[in-house]
Amino acid sequence: MIYIIKVLILYYLSIKSTHGYEIQKFIQINHMDKWTKIQSGSIYYALNKLEKKGLIVLSEEVGSGAKARKVYSITDIGKVELKELVKEELGHQISEIGSDKFIVYPLLNILDKNEMVTELKAHILKLEDKKVYFKKWQKIKVNEKTLAVEKITFEMILSNLEFQIKWHNALIDNMEECITASQEIAKLISKFDFSNAQDIELDTGEDIEILKYQILNNPDTAPEKLEQLIKALKK
């Protein structure tokens, strides 16, 4: 069950008993479905799971037929769980710093350059659209009465999007260099068993990790440094 759905449902039911449709509409009206991956089906799935765990209970059913609504209430166990979840979240990072995309550029030699550029530009446009979207809502929601934490939230979101855009543009600008570096990495991988590459001393006195870093980040000297590493690994 997605954390954010669980927390939102428990929080909502801690305020009042209600049905899944109301929670769904609350999320949509506040555009929270744009901020997260919450879908209407996942709300009802979560309600079912929370009920089975004893965190909420079915209070009553309102209406009949297709318009019937199941009204849920939070239990004492659910209230405790809600507090624990919120407390736990306070210790989490706001955004991931170990994104899989950060390790994609060493793999670029396996893809067509033009296709990559096209894909990246399309992704940048989506990021730009998100930036416009959140700037619009920043203007609507932020004023002199807005809490500082909410102001900073918008600033963080926009800053994050700006850096994502810069990162992808840099990847396009450095595409040739990244491809060259990734080709050198491919050569290295094809020639050696890296499980045996620990504690190797180089004749030049350079640290092996520094040498590998130079291969990855300086395409101009990569062939020379690669040969150095090859000789060291062959010993």
Summary of the structure (lengths in Angstrom):
residues: 235
radius of gyration: 25.9
end to end distance: 51.6
largest distance: 81.9
contacts: 585
relative contact order: 0.08
helix: 71%
strand: 6%
